[in-house]
């Protein structure tokens, strides 16, 4: 299953394909599919030290991170294997041993 990009104008997730364009039903914005693909290729996720991160990399946490809504903490030096890169504010999707699935910001990790 492919996921369609969110609307660049209103950030709606309900976009659909119409020929060679994507269309947003909420704001009626249309944009070409090739522009969205090239924008996705251009977005580069970098760690706190400027190293480029890719899907499947291993990372290490460089700061204690409190988990919102819980008393748990991700400790400095926690190693996380096999990450996924996603778009948004929290750009790393991963699973941390003992805690579970979580999204992290790339500014709090370094490439292992």
C-alpha positions in Angstrom: 0.0 0.0 0.0 1.4 3.4 -1.0 1.0 6.4 1.2 0.1 9.7 -0.5 1.8 12.9 0.6 0.0 15.4 2.7 -1.2 18.6 1.1 1.6 21.2 1.0 -0.9 24.0 1.5 -3.2 22.9 4.3 -1.3 19.7 5.5 -4.5 17.6 5.0 -3.9 13.8 4.9 -6.9 13.2 2.6 -5.1 13.7 -0.7 -5.8 11.6 -3.8 -4.4 11.0 -7.2 -6.0 12.5 -10.3 -4.1 11.5 -13.4 -0.6 13.0 -13.0 -1.5 15.2 -10.1 -2.3 15.0 -6.4 -5.5 16.8 -5.3 -6.5 18.0 -1.8 -10.3 17.7 -1.3 -10.3 20.2 1.6 -8.6 23.2 -0.1 -8.7 22.1 -3.7 -5.0 22.5 -4.2 -3.4 20.5 -7.0 0.3 19.7 -7.5 2.2 17.4 -9.8 3.3 14.0 -8.5 6.9 14.5 -9.8 7.3 17.6 -7.6 6.2 15.6 -4.5 8.6 12.8 -5.3 11.6 15.1 -5.8 10.8 17.0 -2.5 10.8 13.6 -0.7 14.2 12.8 -2.2 15.6 16.2 -1.2 14.7 15.9 2.5 17.8 14.7 4.3 17.6 13.7 8.0 20.8 14.5 9.9 21.8 13.6 13.5 23.1 16.0 16.1 26.6 16.0 14.6 25.5 16.5 11.0 25.8 12.8 9.8 23.2 11.8 7.3 20.8 9.1 8.6 19.1 6.5 6.4 16.5 3.9 7.1 17.9 0.8 8.8 20.7 2.7 10.5 21.6 2.2 14.2 21.6 5.2 16.5 22.6 6.2 20.0 20.7 8.6 22.3 22.9 11.6 23.4 20.5 13.1 26.1 18.1 11.7 28.7 14.7 11.9 27.1 11.6 12.0 29.3 8.6 10.1 27.9 5.5 12.3 27.9 2.7 10.7 29.9 5.0 8.2 31.7 7.6 8.1 34.4 10.0 6.2 32.1 13.1 7.8 30.7 15.3 6.9 27.6 18.8 7.1 29.1 21.9 8.5 27.5 23.8 5.9 25.5 20.7 3.8 24.7 21.4 2.0 21.4 18.6 1.7 18.9 18.8 -0.6 16.0 16.9 -0.4 12.7 15.3 3.0 12.4 12.7 4.3 10.0 12.7 7.8 8.7 9.3 9.7 8.6 8.3 13.2 7.8 7.3 15.6 10.5 8.6 17.1 13.7 9.7 13.8 15.1 11.5 12.3 12.1 12.8 8.9 13.4 10.4 6.0 14.1 11.9 3.2 16.1 11.4 0.5 18.7 13.3 0.9 22.0 14.0 -2.2 24.1 12.0 -2.1 27.4 9.9 0.8 26.3 8.4 0.0 22.9 7.6 1.9 19.7 8.5 5.6 19.8 9.2 8.6 17.6 12.4 10.6 18.2 13.8 13.9 17.0 17.1 13.5 15.1 18.7 16.3 17.1 18.9 14.0 20.2 20.7 11.1 18.5 24.0 10.3 16.9 24.7 7.7 14.2 26.3 4.5 15.8 
